Amino acid sequence: MPPAAATNLGYTPPDGGWGWAIVVGAFISIGFSYAFPKSLTIYFKDIQEYFAVSYSEIAWVSSVMLASMYAAGPVSSILVNRYGSRPVVMVGGVMVSTGMVLASFGTAIIHLYLCIGVIGGFGLAFNLQPALTIIGTYFQVKRPLANGLAMTGSPVVLFTLAPLNQFLLDSFGWRGSFLILGGIVLNCCVAGSLMRPVNKKALKKTEKTEPPECNGGAAEEAATVDTITQSDNLTEENQKESKSQGCVNRFIDISLFKHRGFLIYLIGNVVMFFGFFAPVVFLAPCAKHKGIDEYSAAFLLSIFALADMFIRPTTGFIGNTKWIRPRIQYFFSFAVSYNGVCHLLFPLASEYTGLVVYAVFFGFAFGMLSALLFEVLMDLVGAHRFSSAVGLVTIIECGPVLLGPPLSGALVDIFGDYKYMYYACGVFMLVPGIFFFIMHYFNYRRLDKERGQIVAVDVRTCEEAVELKTNPDDKAAHDTDE
Amino acid sequence: MLASWKQLIFQILLLLISCRHINTTSPDPTPPPLVPIDSLPRDVRRAAFKGEGQIEKVELLNPVNLELVCTWTGHQNKESNITGFWRKDGLEIENSHLTVQLENEQYQLQQVFNIVSEENLGNYSCVFESEVKIDFVVAVPQIGEIRDKPVVTYVGDSGVITCKMEDSKPMPNTWKWYKANGTDKEEIFAAAEPQRYEIKNNERKTKLLVNNLTMADSGLYYCGAVYTLSTSMGHVELKVITYYEPLKPFMAIVAEVFILVTAILLFERSRSKKNDTEGDMMSDQTNTLSPGENNGLEGSSSMRQRKT
């Protein structure tokens, strides 16, 4: 059994070496992509006074930035498919930097929408997708750990940016702060320079030197296999069919919509994202509503961030263990359901201690989910098609991500109480969690069946190859295989 | 005729008595106001002694007859008579010594003060036996929510300073703005310099816009909430800096990024040169590589291409 089939990437990923430098680069890129829009809220009050606008008008800056970041997903995927990760990340870093510098000279609120929102958002999208994609090219065996470590960038950068932004605002006002932030975000280019494309030639050669082994191939495969092998082998045929479509598939892989695992992931995620961000957004206001003072409410967010920071690499590590890795989809389903349960139990917390406990558990839940979010997608579609997959997923998730917090806010306004919003968010997360459990159970069963068929086919072709090569050894090969 | 003379003398006598009464209760160097004292509304504030350093806040907007009542339950051995007097701003008010009798197990001091102008505002204290004291801080509503950090703006830009009176406190009649000039305050008249200053007044909020800032505009600005009795002040600092201030850290960070990127790419190029000398023999078709990986930014791999 040629080991190349085990990965189907065409080469063996290094799983280390320069890969760890890639993880550092991805850490920075992902960190800025997620944390930057959230950290800008510190400037809103000053900008609101300066331009004499209402709070909702200024909050649009964050929304436009987030929307652009998600909507630019497919564009980013196309560019990564064509040019690789490194140039896209560097261009992205330059774009965000330019956006912030231009915004620091802005004279109307619409300048901020365009510079920070649109240009900045696109730049961040050009950071997020390539960072995720390149991890898939460098890691196979240790991929969940690498993903977990890279996703830790988000809470760490947020934790650093929040007090830094406050300091910048006090020293330089909002204009100077935007200028300096433009410089800070340029460090994404440093991250991009680290993202050296993997040397496929060198890794391919080592495979060719090994003689193809047919005996015991099935046993070897079980050690490092994940769902991509089966799904990729199957969908290769689909791909050959759709290659006749030609042009579109070269840029972005639309045939993903026929991929069973991808569809499960997409449907579950779209529902889940309605209730994903709202609890974070409303944690501090809810605490204040329950009578907690402002500093303690802000401290809750810090506790949440610390729990989040701690659990992400841990989740990556756990996801990498030999018990979890083959069935990592169940681990993800557990994480989603755990989030839902957390929110459903939240209204039981009344005083500060209860809220602290909730913040810790929610931090764990949020981190677990975030660390696995892209790892499971890689697991389902494989590193080849991951770039297109993540582009399509982000643009479709754009809707729930943007609608989630305002809808939750509307729920709070209608009922005048936060608990109904938390119940709703809990349901929005628990239902997809259970959906994932059920669907992946069936999916794994189908994949195991298909794998059984492939093994049989491979064994037959292997036998035929061996027959052609060495006629006298024919009978011996037959005996050992059975 | 004798009766009318008697009436006139009687009225004059009454007038003299009431004048003297005014003089003993409010130690004003200035002559009393023309507003008849009796027509002022009466505001009664009571306080019972709870412990040391007790301060009661009295918020007033308009002139009133303020009656302050202090009660004290006394020591364990309660004497029937003790002395009590009043202080204003730490100074004893003349002729305010009274002998207080023990009634219903407590001592009570009360006094009516005419609060008609700013000088009447201050810290009034009732003192029992020179040891037990309750302070009444009589003032107009203070501006609570005010920015404590400076507003940082740039030369040539415009600065906005806002002041707000909380919803829980009474609305001021109007707002005024002052700029600190040494130890003095100069009032800012927006009408005099409309291009430079703009004052926008809302009932509870006021906004001062300063256009075309120069370095000289830095300093403390005071917003005053004007009430009939007095004006309560709040201050905000405005800092004006040039664009060079944030530009310096910005250039430092850009330089750092540039250095790191060049270092990483050079390191990679030197590594790949080493690998190339080993791999030159074995490398055959490089066409299998996707075209995207070789980009202008990536010097090393493009060099490899050119070699083979």
HADDOCK unambig.tbl for C-alpha pairs under 7 A between the chains (distance, minus, plus):
assign (segid A and resid 50 and name CA) (segid B and resid 160 and name CA) 6.08 0.50 0.50
assign (segid A and resid 82 and name CA) (segid B and resid 292 and name CA) 5.04 0.50 0.50
assign (segid A and resid 83 and name CA) (segid B and resid 292 and name CA) 3.54 0.50 0.50
assign (segid A and resid 83 and name CA) (segid B and resid 293 and name CA) 5.62 0.50 0.50
assign (segid A and resid 84 and name CA) (segid B and resid 292 and name CA) 5.63 0.50 0.50
assign (segid A and resid 84 and name CA) (segid B and resid 293 and name CA) 5.38 0.50 0.50
assign (segid A and resid 87 and name CA) (segid B and resid 297 and name CA) 6.91 0.50 0.50
assign (segid A and resid 170 and name CA) (segid B and resid 149 and name CA) 6.99 0.50 0.50
assign (segid A and resid 172 and name CA) (segid B and resid 152 and name CA) 5.99 0.50 0.50
assign (segid A and resid 172 and name CA) (segid B and resid 246 and name CA) 6.56 0.50 0.50
assign (segid A and resid 173 and name CA) (segid B and resid 151 and name CA) 6.94 0.50 0.50
assign (segid A and resid 173 and name CA) (segid B and resid 152 and name CA) 4.67 0.50 0.50
assign (segid A and resid 173 and name CA) (segid B and resid 153 and name CA) 6.18 0.50 0.50
assign (segid A and resid 176 and name CA) (segid B and resid 246 and name CA) 5.19 0.50 0.50
assign (segid A and resid 179 and name CA) (segid B and resid 250 and name CA) 6.77 0.50 0.50
assign (segid A and resid 180 and name CA) (segid B and resid 246 and name CA) 6.55 0.50 0.50
assign (segid A and resid 180 and name CA) (segid B and resid 249 and name CA) 6.74 0.50 0.50
assign (segid A and resid 180 and name CA) (segid B and resid 250 and name CA) 4.99 0.50 0.50
assign (segid A and resid 183 and name CA) (segid B and resid 250 and name CA) 5.43 0.50 0.50
assign (segid A and resid 183 and name CA) (segid B and resid 253 and name CA) 5.70 0.50 0.50
assign (segid A and resid 183 and name CA) (segid B and resid 254 and name CA) 5.78 0.50 0.50
assign (segid A and resid 184 and name CA) (segid B and resid 253 and name CA) 6.56 0.50 0.50
assign (segid A and resid 186 and name CA) (segid B and resid 257 and name CA) 6.88 0.50 0.50
assign (segid A and resid 187 and name CA) (segid B and resid 257 and name CA) 5.87 0.50 0.50
assign (segid A and resid 190 and name CA) (segid B and resid 257 and name CA) 6.26 0.50 0.50
assign (segid A and resid 190 and name CA) (segid B and resid 260 and name CA) 6.42 0.50 0.50
assign (segid A and resid 190 and name CA) (segid B and resid 261 and name CA) 5.26 0.50 0.50
assign (segid A and resid 193 and name CA) (segid B and resid 261 and name CA) 5.90 0.50 0.50
assign (segid A and resid 193 and name CA) (segid B and resid 264 and name CA) 6.65 0.50 0.50
assign (segid A and resid 193 and name CA) (segid B and resid 265 and name CA) 6.68 0.50 0.50
assign (segid A and resid 194 and name CA) (segid B and resid 264 and name CA) 6.82 0.50 0.50
assign (segid A and resid 197 and name CA) (segid B and resid 293 and name CA) 6.74 0.50 0.50
